């Protein structure tokens, strides 16, 4: 269990009572100030890491971290599940299975990993006052907010999931 520790008070209590003069206490405070600052920085870093670890891959938590990153109080950034279409069935030619034609499309031949079409699992709707374009060169803000959103999404999204960002006009 972690407790908030006061380094100055601890140093004062560890000092024998006979040595607790004003001069020695002031000297002790000056010597312990660096340790106290280091401990306070460590404690704030620890609380920041605990906050990051509390965010899971759940939709409400991803929405929360995105809205908190830009100090949005009315949940202007929100996530919607993408339409889940029929999954493409892949099999080897040696299996001898007949190809399945879905809605008249020709069969898909995969030669490499990149040949598989990637459908987004969820869509992130971002208001236009944060970024005006998906392309950083065309963005009004130089892509700074878009980069922050992409970094947060890549960090917190579930593994193997893809996403798409849509920009909407916020009124």
For each residue, the residues with C-beta under 8 A, 3 or more apart:
1:
2: 46
3:
4: 43
5: 10 39
6: 9 10
7: 10 11 32 35 36 39
8: 11 12 28 29 32 33 36
9: 6 12 13
10: 5 6 7 13 14
11: 7 8 14 15 28 29 31 32
12: 8 9 15 20 25 28
13: 9 10
14: 10 11
15: 11 12 19 20 24 25 28
16: 19 20
17: 20
18:
19: 15 16 24
20: 12 15 16 17 24 25
21: 24 25
22: 25 26
23: 26 27
24: 15 19 20 21 27 28
25: 12 15 20 21 22 28 29
26: 22 23 29 30
27: 23 24 30 31
28: 8 11 12 15 24 25 31 32
29: 8 11 25 26 32 33
30: 26 27 33
31: 11 27 28 34
32: 7 8 11 28 29 35 36
33: 8 29 30 36 37
34: 31 37 38
35: 7 32 38 39
36: 7 8 32 33 39 40
37: 33 34 40 41
38: 34 35 41 42
39: 5 7 35 36 42 43
40: 36 37 43 44
41: 37 38 44 45
42: 38 39 45 46
43: 4 39 40 46 47
44: 40 41 47 48
45: 41 42 48 49
46: 2 42 43 49 50
47: 43 44 50 51
48: 44 45 51 52
49: 45 46 52 53
50: 46 47 53 54
51: 47 48 54 55
52: 48 49 55
53: 49 50
54: 50 51 61
55: 51 52 61 62 64 65 156
56: 61 156
57: 61 62 156 157 158
58: 61 62
59: 62 63 79 122
60: 63 64
61: 54 55 56 57 58 64 65 156
62: 55 57 58 59 65 66 79 152 153 156 157
63: 59 60 66 67 75 77 78 79
64: 55 60 61 67 68
65: 55 61 62 68 69 152 156
66: 62 63 69 70 77 124 149 152 153
67: 63 64 70 72 73 75 76 77
68: 64 65 71 72
69: 65 66 148 149 152
70: 66 67 77 130 145 148
71: 68
72: 67 68 75 76 77
73: 67
74:
75: 63 67 72 78
76: 67 72 127 130 170
77: 63 66 67 70 72 124 125 126 127 130 149
78: 63 75 124 125
79: 59 62 63 122 123 124 125
80: 122 123 125
81: 84 121 122 123
82: 119 120 121 122 123 164
83:
84: 81 119
85: 119
86: 102
87:
88: 102 108 116 117
89: 100
90: 108 110 116
91: 95 97
92: 95
93: 96
94:
95: 91 92
96: 93
97: 91
98:
99: 107
100: 89
101: 104 105 106 107
102: 86 88 105
103:
104: 101
105: 101 102 108
106: 101
107: 99 101
108: 88 90 105 115 117
109: 115
110: 90 115 116
111: 115
112: 115
113: 116
114:
115: 108 109 110 111 112
116: 88 90 110 113
117: 88 108
118: 162
119: 82 84 85 162
120: 82 123 162 163 164
121: 81 82 158 161 162 163
122: 59 79 80 81 82 161 163 164
123: 79 80 81 82 120 163 164 165 166
124: 66 77 78 79 149 153 163 164 165 166
125: 77 78 79 80 166 167 168
126: 77 130 131 149 165 166 167 168
127: 76 77 130 167 168 169 170
128: 131 132 167 168 169 170
129: 170
130: 70 76 77 126 127 141 145 146 149
131: 126 128 134 139 140 141 143 145 146 149 167
132: 128 138 139 140 141 167
133: 136 138 139 140 167
134: 131 146 165 167
135: 138 139 143
136: 133 139 142 143 146 147
137: 143
138: 132 133 135
139: 131 132 133 135 136 142 143 145 146
140: 131 132 133
141: 130 131 132 144 145 146
142: 136 139
143: 131 135 136 137 139 146 147
144: 141 147 148
145: 70 130 131 139 141 148 149
146: 130 131 134 136 139 141 143 149 150 165
147: 136 143 144 150 151
148: 69 70 144 145 151 152
149: 66 69 77 124 126 130 131 145 146 152 153 165
150: 146 147 153 154 165
151: 147 148 154 155
152: 62 65 66 69 148 149 155 156
153: 62 66 124 149 150 156 157 163
154: 150 151 157
155: 151 152
156: 55 56 57 61 62 65 152 153
157: 57 62 153 154 161 163
158: 57 121 161
159:
160:
161: 121 122 157 158
162: 118 119 120 121
163: 120 121 122 123 124 153 157
164: 82 120 122 123 124
165: 123 124 126 134 146 149 150
166: 123 124 125 126
167: 125 126 127 128 131 132 133 134
168: 125 126 127 128
169: 127 128
170: 76 127 128 129
171:
